[in-house]
Amino acid sequence: MKTCLTLTERSLERLERKLAHPGRCDLVEARLDFLDSPAVPALPESRGTQLVATCRPVREGGGFAGSERERLALLQECARAGFDWIDIELDTQLLDSPPPGCRIIRSHHVLDTFPDLGQTFGRLRQRGGDLLKLAVAVTSTAQLVRLLSWMEEEDPSKPRIIIGMNTLGQASRYLGELLGNAWTYVSETGAPAAPGQFDLETALRLSAVEPRRLYGVLGRPVAHSLSPLLHNALFRKYRLDSWYLPLELDDLGSWFDFLSRSRLPFQGFSVTLPFKTEVVPFLSSLDSPVDSSNTLIRGKHGWRGSNTDLTSFLQPLQRRLHLPGKSALVLGNGGVAVTVVEALKEAGVEVTVLGRDSRKVADFVRRHGCRGGSIDTAPLKGSLLVNTTPVGQSPAVDQSPVSADRLEVEVVYDLVYNPPWTRLLREASELGCQAISGIEMFVAQAALQFEGWTGLRPDRDFMADCLRSALNSKVGLWHDRDFLEERPS
């Protein structure tokens, strides 16, 4: 994966310092429109990294609000100063006689509506440039698959970059080079210059591998997911030529229709909220005791689904609690709750499901043969409380699905794993309850997924260490506790 690191400094001095020490990227883009006072930065005398000068006007989503004459004069000066590339827009005249070695990126950003891609890109071709760049706002999975399909069909002989902006378009950034893009624009950690842009460190980890197989997590949201970090670490450890990508979708039908036609080598998926039950109609077979799947494997006749959640959910509980005859309260009535309720019933536990929508709770109770109640008013008494909702998940780490002063249970099990020690778990622990982090279930189910995709049994200690390292770096999420009470064997 060839990378172009976008710098969005407000200070000219800081921009110059970073241009002098660009790090491990192939190109660096200096966004002059982010500077408090747009100016041409001094360039290092020697460099191994190509430099791109961009001064994006407001009309194309940039920050430069001065006159067009001032903006073009600034870019002209950048060309003379030694920049390797100058980015100019579709409606901008080519610079006057750029010096030898300075090339032109002809770009266009469509921010409001999803365009006719062929027609819009044709206009870029007519305007000329050494590389053509088209970025379009993507607001649905249907638009994403239209973009990816068009990228597969578009002749890549002319250097180009096609980008779907926004979170729903992010897949185009990961997959772009596999579909003919010249490079991928990336950000510094925590400083995306455009919606959906991912960071340089992620790109470098993926760049270590030329992928022959692709995997990913399907859900919405998925930005919080640690699955890409964990599975890509496993692929590196076992020297597998594979990538695992975060794939945020709002529509499974469009996505699976695209996969049936695409040459992209997707071989398996993790499935998370809200798609664990919605994915079932798209499967050729389902090996699961419930009508829900969290693991997909591509077979000769379609996608085979399975469910690693039941076993992974029960293991941490069974180490702490003799389940037969116990009572459990389950918060939530979505796809995750289906798995939890069926697992608990199979283990001999009496289950009550609590939610806020009385009609949904009543329907759930009727379908799954358990009791129901209101999460706001029902007594929180029993042997076990399980949170299957996303409440408390990063970044909303100060939230809890229930008030701690209502808890009268022995064990609290929060299936949220980022952060590993949620507000619900902290408060439950302070009350003397045993607290189980969703990280324990996460490690177990991820190990089973990896084994299903590759045939290899991964080192679970290694997996736990990867997660510990990632989460220890997040201030305030760790609280000086180990998230695994017992290391899995």
Disulfide bonds with the S-S distance in Angstrom:
none
